[in-house]
């Protein structure tokens, strides 16, 4: 979970240096994508991979987040969402590796 804050902070500091605080908070705001967890039953399952399960963590949604990269005014949002999906995906890989 800490990486969901540390990675956007690092990206903001490296690529958005003049306005890194603003970029960081926009990327942190993209964590609102996790509101789709409220549609699941149970809402939280530590042994469930969110990628492909929750609607805002689906392949079409991730494709839409990638399209945001092509629009300069939406690029930071797209980066934040893709970072979030990547980190959630690594959680899924970690669960498979652990044999859950």
N, C-alpha and C positions, 0 to 999 in steps of 0.2 A: 504494500500500500504506500509505503514511503516513496517508492519510485514514481508514483503518480504525481508527486509534488516535485521531486528532485530532477527528474528528466525535463519536464517543462521549464523549470528554473534554469537548468543548464542551457537548453535550447534558446531561451529568451536572452540569457546573458551573452551567448556567443553570436547569434544571428540577428538579434534585435537590440543591440547595445544602446543606441540612443534612447530607446523607449522600452527598455527591458521589463520594467515593472508593469507597464500597461500590457505588454505581450504576455507576461507571466499570468496576470489575473484573467485575461481572456482565455488562455489555455486551461487554467484551473476551472473557469466557469463551464468549460465543455464537459466537466465531470457530471453535469446535470443529465448527461446521456444515460447515467445509471438509474434515472427515474423509471426506466422501463423494467427494472427489477421488481417494481411494485405490481406488475402484471403477473408475476410468477407465483406459483404455490408449491413450496413455501417461498416467501420473498427472498430469503437468503439460504443458500445451500452451499457449504464450503466445498463440497465434492462435485459441484456442477460447473461445467465450462460454459461461460456466458456467451462466447462467440458461437453464433449460429443458433443459440437458444432464445435470447432476448431479441425483440424486433429491431431495436436500435443498435444491436451488435450483430446484425445479419450481413451476408455478403452484399445485397443490394445497398444497404445503408452505408457500408464501408466504401463501396464504389462511389456513392454520392459524396462521401467525405473526401475521397481522392479528387473528385471533380472540383471541389472547392479550392484546391491548390492553384487552379488556373485563373482564379479571380483574385487580383491583388487585395481587394478590400475584405475578402473572406478567407484569405490564405492562412492567417493565424488560427482561425477557428478550425479549418481543415487540418492544420498541423496538430493542434491540440487533440482533436478527435482521433486522428490516426495514431498519435502517441498512445492515447488511452487504449485503442483497439490492439495495438502492438503489445502493450504491457499485459492486457487481459489475455491475449493469445499466448504470451510466455507463461502465464499462470496455467493455462490449459496444458501446455507442453510439460510443465513441471508436474502437474497432476498425473499425466500419462507416465512420465518417468518414474514417479513414486509408486505407480501401480494402483492408483485410486480409481 
